[in-house]
Amino acid sequence: MILEKIKKLSSEKENFFKNFTAMGIIQILNYVIPFVTLPYLSRVLAVDKFGLIFFAQAIMDYFSRFVDFGFNQSGVRELAIKRENSHKVSSIYTSVMFARLGLMLISFLILSVVVFKFEKFRQDWIIYYFTFLSVIGNVLLSTWFFQGMERMKFITYLNVLTRFISLVCIFAFIRGQGDYYFVPLFNSLGVLIAGVVSVWLAVNKFGVKLYIPKFKEVWLKIRNSSEYFLGNISIGLYQSANAFVLGLCVSTTMVAYYVSAQKIYLAIYFMYIPFYNAFFPYMSKNKDIKFWKKVFKILVFASLGLSLFILIFAKPIISIFYGSRLVESYKVLRIFAIIVPFHIMAGTMAFPLLGAFGYTKETNQCWVIAGIIHIVALCILYLIHRLNIYTVACMYAFSHIFMFCHRLYYVKKYKILEQKG
């Protein structure tokens, strides 16, 4: 019996590393390709149009989070537990997909009202609608499904193809400043293709049977995901709100400066996302504290090294990636560099630890409080006429330091690290 348990745990760890590797490749593609295209676009497009594209992406981030509605956590956890039951798998997949489609339609209606009611948005309506295509693609792209089934290699294959298509289209068709409106179209194209093929994979490779679910089934999935939704939407309050507020209250040029630095910082942070996504279903099932501690130490030391590197070489990094027109972004990048270790530690203590042990309320509460603090701070900065890319970046740093302290408090309070898996 003991040998069987050891073999089973060893197999599950091996599966975890396979999924971690697969998701690592996905994240590399997600951020290496933009780092190929962004330097090119920053030199071809006008700075204000470059910022406009980022501004539209910030808005769509809210719609994407609304459509996800926490299914990326609740769906993954439910599938991880029930994936041996094919009937349950089909029920979970179909109900979640219908819920996401319904939320997407609501998002589209809201976007249409905003675009055609306000001149600021109406004059660039095509940018917003092209960018919204990525929201549709994300609805179809069942990353949460493959995470829950712990079979991320399929998404890896899709990302290789679709990211390559987007890359080729941008270099082939974006030739001058007047082509800026094609950028969101090509960025969305890859996601749409990946979404369609992922549905095909779910049906043909995993045997998911699609049907029209009862409203009660769909509503139950939405209700069960609501505790995660507040946390997810709160993340957007301090991740996308900054670009959104700067675009509304300052200028899209300032958005370009701010987001240029943020993109580099997030590229570093999102290298860790594959670990979180692969580790969450593993920890939900095994509660392997000893393994968590080992990986946590490795991630912390790596993040400290990256933070120091960015602090020292911020200016040449910006110059190499974006050219001289955006070089002032290096000051913002140095502020972001301070956040890296806190962000990594807070993220590792979130769903891979607190969430896996059932403390989802505490995990999401952290994001909600941080989001509220951040929005209040932005309002104060605006009222006292101190809203700029540097003060906004400082508030962003404070939010992440707060989240680290908040999660550490609950890890200590519930003595999670003292438990035995």
Phi and psi in degrees as a GROMACS rama.xvg file:
@    title "Ramachandran Plot"
@    xaxis  label "Phi"
@    yaxis  label "Psi"
@TYPE xy
-65.2207  -42.0054  ILE-2
-62.8334  -37.7068  LEU-3
-64.7265  -40.6628  GLU-4
-65.357  -40.3526  LYS-5
-64.1206  -44.8899  ILE-6
-62.0774  -40.8622  LYS-7
-64.8926  -44.7682  LYS-8
-65.1803  -39.9084  LEU-9
-62.3946  -40.799  SER-10
-64.7222  -39.8333  SER-11
-68.4702  -36.5391  GLU-12
-65.9079  -40.557  LYS-13
-62.03  -40.9788  GLU-14
-64.7063  -38.1138  ASN-15
-60.4725  -46.0092  PHE-16
-66.603  -34.6158  PHE-17
-64.1034  -44.4847  LYS-18
-69.5848  -36.6184  ASN-19
-61.7957  -43.1149  PHE-20
-63.3973  -44.8739  THR-21
-61.4928  -44.2012  ALA-22
-72.4995  -27.5963  MET-23
-63.9356  -41.1718  GLY-24
-63.6927  -40.0163  ILE-25
-60.0461  -47.3676  ILE-26
-65.7533  -36.1515  GLN-27
-61.6527  -44.282  ILE-28
-64.2216  -42.3326  LEU-29
-62.054  -27.4239  ASN-30
-117.036  -20.2171  TYR-31
-73.0937  -43.3087  VAL-32
-63.5324  -45.4707  ILE-33
-58.7268  -33.138  PRO-34
-75.4778  -9.24462  PHE-35
-88.6021  -41.6164  VAL-36
-82.0242  -37.573  THR-37
-60.9972  -45.1976  LEU-38
-59.1333  -36.9445  PRO-39
-67.3448  -47.2465  TYR-40
-67.1678  -35.8211  LEU-41
-65.1256  -23.1744  SER-42
-94.3071  -25.0244  ARG-43
-89.0111  -40.9235  VAL-44
-89.7643  156.875  LEU-45
-66.9984  148.527  ALA-46
-59.6661  -39.8138  VAL-47
-67.5668  -34.7608  ASP-48
-72.54  -35.4022  LYS-49
-59.7287  -43.4857  PHE-50
-68.5817  -34.9414  GLY-51
-60.7393  -41.6987  LEU-52
-62.5673  -41.7308  ILE-53
-65.7458  -38.7155  PHE-54
-61.2401  -44.7112  PHE-55
-64.1419  -39.104  ALA-56
-64.612  -36.0344  GLN-57
-63.8051  -39.977  ALA-58
-65.4691  -45.1101  ILE-59
-67.0701  -23.2886  MET-60
-62.0456  -37.2852  ASP-61
-65.5864  -43.6276  TYR-62
-63.84  -39.9168  PHE-63
-62.6493  -41.4954  SER-64
-68.4759  -36.8403  ARG-65
-63.3445  -43.8322  PHE-66
-67.8647  -39.2123  VAL-67
-63.4334  -41.4895  ASP-68
50.6568  27.6503  PHE-69
87.4488  0.658287  GLY-70
-65.1234  -25.6654  PHE-71
-66.4269  -16.3076  ASN-72
-105.4  -52.9686  GLN-73
-65.4244  -40.7451  SER-74
-66.3543  -42.3325  GLY-75
-61.7413  -46.0516  VAL-76
-65.6487  -41.6823  ARG-77
-66.0811  -41.985  GLU-78
-66.606  -39.0373  LEU-79
-59.3519  -31.66  ALA-80
-86.6988  -34.8574  ILE-81
-112.248  13.6662  LYS-82
-67.4712  -13.9727  ARG-83
-77.781  -15.1779  GLU-84
-100.621  104.964  ASN-85
-62.0467  -35.4853  SER-86
-65.3115  -42.9426  HIS-87
-64.8513  -39.3163  LYS-88
-60.8232  -46.2679  VAL-89
-62.6261  -40.4608  SER-90
-64.5827  -45.0385  SER-91
-63.7635  -48.1521  ILE-92
-60.6757  -50.4498  TYR-93
-64.8281  -44.3563  THR-94
-64.0008  -43.2614  SER-95
-65.4391  -42.5609  VAL-96
-62.6789  -42.458  MET-97
-65.9843  -37.8847  PHE-98
-62.559  -43.8352  ALA-99
-66.1351  -39.2666  ARG-100
-63.7929  -41.0475  LEU-101
-63.32  -42.908  GLY-102
-67.0989  -32.2489  LEU-103
-65.22  -41.2602  MET-104
-63.0245  -40.0675  LEU-105
-61.8984  -42.5015  ILE-106
-61.7204  -42.3247  SER-107
-62.939  -40.0568  PHE-108
-65.5982  -41.9692  LEU-109
-63.0443  -44.986  ILE-110
-59.1953  -44.0988  LEU-111
-62.7298  -41.119  SER-112
-62.4196  -46.0631  VAL-113
-63.8434  -46.6702  VAL-114
-62.2645  -43.3349  VAL-115
-91.4306  -6.99274  PHE-116
-94.0268  -31.0399  LYS-117
-113.336  130.51  PHE-118
-61.9176  -37.0105  GLU-119
-57.2485  -35.0743  LYS-120
-91.3082  -33.5965  PHE-121
-64.2291  -35.1838  ARG-122
-68.7861  -19.2508  GLN-123
-122.651  35.7103  ASP-124
-55.9139  -36.2174  TRP-125
-65.1674  -31.8808  ILE-126
-63.3546  -44.3385  ILE-127
-69.831  -39.166  TYR-128
-72.249  -38.4164  TYR-129
-63.5971  -39.0578  PHE-130
-69.1397  -32.2299  THR-131
-65.1217  -22.7248  PHE-132
-58.4886  -28.4096  LEU-133
-68.1988  -31.5029  SER-134
-65.0042  -43.1634  VAL-135
-61.5234  -43.3189  ILE-136
-61.2814  -39.7679  GLY-137
-68.1049  -28.956  ASN-138
-63.4663  -44.1635  VAL-139
-75.7178  -32.0156  LEU-140
-71.749  104.829  LEU-141
-88.9144  54.5447  SER-142
-57.3911  -41.055  THR-143
-59.0891  -36.1287  TRP-144
-66.132  -47.6805  PHE-145
-69.3084  -29.3441  PHE-146
-64.1811  -49.566  GLN-147
-62.4842  -34.4545  GLY-148
-82.8363  -6.84042  MET-149
54.2765  48.9355  GLU-150
-135.637  62.47  ARG-151
-76.4428  -8.84923  MET-152
-61.4609  -29.4012  LYS-153
-65.8107  -41.6106  PHE-154
-67.1318  -33.6627  ILE-155
-59.2777  -47.9581  THR-156
-59.2217  -42.4963  TYR-157
-64.0916  -42.2503  LEU-158
-66.3467  -35.7975  ASN-159
-58.3001  -47.0778  VAL-160
-69.2132  -50.6545  LEU-161
-71.492  -37.5428  THR-162
-65.4232  -35.0557  ARG-163
-64.9641  -40.1727  PHE-164
-61.6061  -46.2195  ILE-165
-61.3587  -42.9272  SER-166
-60.3861  -48.2537  LEU-167
-62.6485  -42.9433  VAL-168
-62.0001  -42.7342  CYS-169
-63.3229  -46.4426  ILE-170
-72.638  -26.8177  PHE-171
-81.2102  -34.255  ALA-172
-115.366  -18.1063  PHE-173
-89.8625  103.09  ILE-174
-114.499  -24.3782  ARG-175
-151.437  -179.885  GLY-176
-61.6539  -29.2618  GLN-177
-74.1073  -7.99502  GLY-178
-94.3061  10.5173  ASP-179
-59.1966  -31.6559  TYR-180
-71.4826  -13.1762  TYR-181
-79.2061  -20.4842  PHE-182
-59.0241  -52.6248  VAL-183
-63.5415  -29.3512  PRO-184
-64.6168  -47.1285  LEU-185
-70.1157  -34.0663  PHE-186
-64.4196  -36.2375  ASN-187
-78.6058  -26.8014  SER-188
-57.5048  -45.5327  LEU-189
-62.7663  -40.8578  GLY-190
-65.8203  -39.4116  VAL-191
-62.7296  -45.4714  LEU-192
-62.4328  -45.4025  ILE-193
-61.134  -38.3741  ALA-194
-63.4125  -46.6784  GLY-195
-62.5545  -45.4416  VAL-196
-68.8277  -33.4142  VAL-197
-66.7565  -35.1828  SER-198
-63.8601  -42.0488  VAL-199
-61.1894  -41.124  TRP-200
-63.9195  -43.1575  LEU-201
-59.2383  -39.8773  ALA-202
-77.3985  -45.166  VAL-203
-91.3242  -27.0945  ASN-204
-99.1793  -29.1728  LYS-205
-110.86  -1.33323  PHE-206
71.574  22.5571  GLY-207
-66.9318  130.473  VAL-208
-102.257  115.476  LYS-209
-81.8725  141.336  LEU-210
-155.728  167.927  TYR-211
-87.0818  108.778  ILE-212
-74.5963  160.015  PRO-213
-71.0417  152.067  LYS-214
-57.8886  -33.9194  PHE-215
-62.0554  -39.418  LYS-216
-64.5821  -44.6821  GLU-217
-65.9769  -44.3416  VAL-218
-63.3412  -36.4504  TRP-219
-62.982  -39.9892  LEU-220
-65.6253  -40.7261  LYS-221
-64.3189  -43.9322  ILE-222
-63.6271  -42.1687  ARG-223
-69.0009  -21.2693  ASN-224
-94.1142  -6.97776  SER-225
-61.8039  -33.5682  SER-226
-66.7567  -28.8619  GLU-227
-81.9187  -28.969  TYR-228
-61.3599  -44.2961  PHE-229
-59.0888  -40.4065  LEU-230
-66.454  -43.6372  GLY-231
-65.4928  -43.8717  ASN-232
-69.1482  -29.7293  ILE-233
-69.3085  -32.8281  SER-234
-57.8766  -41.6478  ILE-235
-64.2277  -27.19  GLY-236
-62.4658  -30.0817  LEU-237
-113.616  -6.76036  TYR-238
-94.5479  -48.8674  GLN-239
-97.7286  -20.8584  SER-240
-60.4319  -34.059  ALA-241
-62.3386  -49.8918  ASN-242
-64.6923  -37.5433  ALA-243
-64.5685  -47.8121  PHE-244
-66.6857  -41.7894  VAL-245
-62.4234  -38.6572  LEU-246
-67.0025  -36.4552  GLY-247
-77.7357  -43.1854  LEU-248
-99.654  -21.6756  CYS-249
-115.817  -88.2974  VAL-250
-168.862  159.393  SER-251
-69.1024  -21.4533  THR-252
-65.0088  -43.0143  THR-253
-65.533  -33.4364  MET-254
-60.2431  -41.9344  VAL-255
-60.4664  -44.4412  ALA-256
-62.345  -47.2738  TYR-257
-67.1636  -50.5441  TYR-258
-70.3292  -29.1297  VAL-259
-57.828  -43.4776  SER-260
-72.1946  -41.1064  ALA-261
-63.4097  -35.4875  GLN-262
-60.5675  -40.6725  LYS-263
-67.608  -43.1176  ILE-264
-62.0225  -46.29  TYR-265
-67.4508  -31.3805  LEU-266
-61.1298  -37.9163  ALA-267
-70.3667  -46.4034  ILE-268
-62.9946  -42.6111  TYR-269
-71.4126  -9.05237  PHE-270
-65.4562  -23.3538  MET-271
-87.9288  -15.7873  TYR-272
-57.6843  -40.3996  ILE-273
-55.6451  -36.0108  PRO-274
-63.9388  -47.6981  PHE-275
-59.6672  -47.2343  TYR-276
-67.6068  -36.9284  ASN-277
-78.8217  -30.4419  ALA-278
-79.2859  -29.8312  PHE-279
-59.6652  -53.561  PHE-280
-64.6896  -33.9007  PRO-281
-64.2204  -47.7553  TYR-282
-70.1812  -32.8818  MET-283
-60.2541  -33.7093  SER-284
-90.6629  -37.6696  LYS-285
-108.162  -21.2345  ASN-286
51.1549  45.748  LYS-287
-87.278  84.0317  ASP-288
-64.2732  -40.7388  ILE-289
-59.4251  -44.2676  LYS-290
-66.6505  -39.6797  PHE-291
-59.7323  -43.9464  TRP-292
-61.2531  -42.0574  LYS-293
-61.9721  -48.0152  LYS-294
-69.305  -35.7169  VAL-295
-58.6552  -44.9029  PHE-296
-61.1768  -42.9979  LYS-297
-62.3826  -44.8884  ILE-298
-64.7474  -39.088  LEU-299
-65.6526  -47.5557  VAL-300
-62.2027  -40.134  PHE-301
-64.3574  -41.0348  ALA-302
-67.7677  -35.2713  SER-303
-64.9629  -40.5208  LEU-304
-63.9019  -42.4087  GLY-305
-64.747  -39.979  LEU-306
-61.3972  -46.0944  SER-307
-63.7427  -40.8815  LEU-308
-61.4297  -44.0006  PHE-309
-67.1791  -40.8461  ILE-310
-58.0517  -39.5775  LEU-311
-78.0513  -40.967  ILE-312
-111.324  24.3496  PHE-313
-56.7605  -47.3203  ALA-314
-64.7529  -50.1769  LYS-315
-64.4883  -29.8136  PRO-316
-61.9974  -47.2321  ILE-317
-64.8302  -43.5714  ILE-318
-60.9017  -42.2499  SER-319
-67.4223  -43.667  ILE-320
-77.0628  -41.3691  PHE-321
-115.937  -12.1672  TYR-322
87.7698  -179.842  GLY-323
-69.8857  -25.9886  SER-324
-65.6859  -24.224  ARG-325
-116.198  18.8579  LEU-326
-62.6677  -27.6698  VAL-327
-63.9497  -13.2758  GLU-328
-65.4748  -15.1967  SER-329
-64.0621  -29.3179  TYR-330
-66.7735  -37.5537  LYS-331
-69.0311  -39.7871  VAL-332
-60.9681  -36.8246  LEU-333
-65.2335  -34.9715  ARG-334
-65.7837  -42.9943  ILE-335
-62.9458  -32.9334  PHE-336
-59.798  -33.6217  ALA-337
-65.0344  -29.5196  ILE-338
-75.2523  -28.3759  ILE-339
-46.9278  -55.509  VAL-340
-62.2364  -40.1738  PRO-341
-64.445  -41.1757  PHE-342
-64.1901  -43.138  HIS-343
-65.465  -45.3071  ILE-344
-66.251  -42.0759  MET-345
-63.495  -41.2222  ALA-346
-65.9902  -37.8823  GLY-347
-70.7423  -25.9905  THR-348
-88.2291  -6.137  MET-349
-74.5403  -115.33  ALA-350
-67.373  -33.2063  PHE-351
-63.803  -15.7716  PRO-352
-124.987  -71.4664  LEU-353
-59.8347  -46.7776  LEU-354
-64.7264  -39.0161  GLY-355
-65.7272  -27.6307  ALA-356
-94.0042  10.2336  PHE-357
92.6561  3.90227  GLY-358
-93.4404  53.9732  TYR-359
-69.2787  -32.5584  THR-360
-61.4594  -46.179  LYS-361
-66.9117  -37.4389  GLU-362
-64.3039  -47.6484  THR-363
-72.3185  -32.3325  ASN-364
-58.2819  -36.7212  GLN-365
-59.732  -47.6873  CYS-366
-64.5993  -40.3527  TRP-367
-62.5056  -49.3549  VAL-368
-63.0523  -44.6527  ILE-369
-61.8826  -40.5541  ALA-370
-63.9838  -43.2553  GLY-371
-63.6657  -46.2912  ILE-372
-57.9694  -42.8063  ILE-373
-65.5554  -44.411  HIS-374
-64.6747  -42.6729  ILE-375
-60.2447  -42.5456  VAL-376
-63.4936  -40.5562  ALA-377
-62.711  -40.5273  LEU-378
-63.4328  -42.2177  CYS-379
-63.9145  -44.2363  ILE-380
-59.9022  -39.2962  LEU-381
-66.3571  -43.9673  TYR-382
-67.3516  -32.5671  LEU-383
-95.8065  10.3848  ILE-384
60.595  41.2876  HIS-385
-121.813  20.697  ARG-386
-83.4263  109.068  LEU-387
-149.795  177.037  ASN-388
-64.3172  -27.0583  ILE-389
-80.7496  -43.6308  TYR-390
-67.9799  -35.937  THR-391
-64.8353  -42.4579  VAL-392
-64.1711  -37.6782  ALA-393
-64.8264  -39.8561  CYS-394
-66.3369  -35.8309  MET-395
-62.179  -41.6488  TYR-396
-63.7589  -44.234  ALA-397
-60.2152  -40.19  PHE-398
-59.7085  -40.7886  SER-399
-75.3529  -33.6675  HIS-400
-66.2195  -39.2806  ILE-401
-61.0775  -44.5171  PHE-402
-62.2302  -39.7994  MET-403
-60.6239  -48.4333  PHE-404
-63.6828  -40.4933  CYS-405
-62.7395  -46.862  HIS-406
-71.9349  -36.6824  ARG-407
-61.1679  -37.7748  LEU-408
-58.6976  -45.9493  TYR-409
-74.6933  -32.3063  TYR-410
-62.0705  -40.7284  VAL-411
-72.1557  -41.0243  LYS-412
-60.7317  -45.699  LYS-413
-90.603  3.30893  TYR-414
50.6111  45.1056  LYS-415
-65.8642  -39.0893  ILE-416
-71.8142  -9.57091  LEU-417
-93.5598  -6.86684  GLU-418
-78.8151  155.83  GLN-419
-107.911  130.241  LYS-420
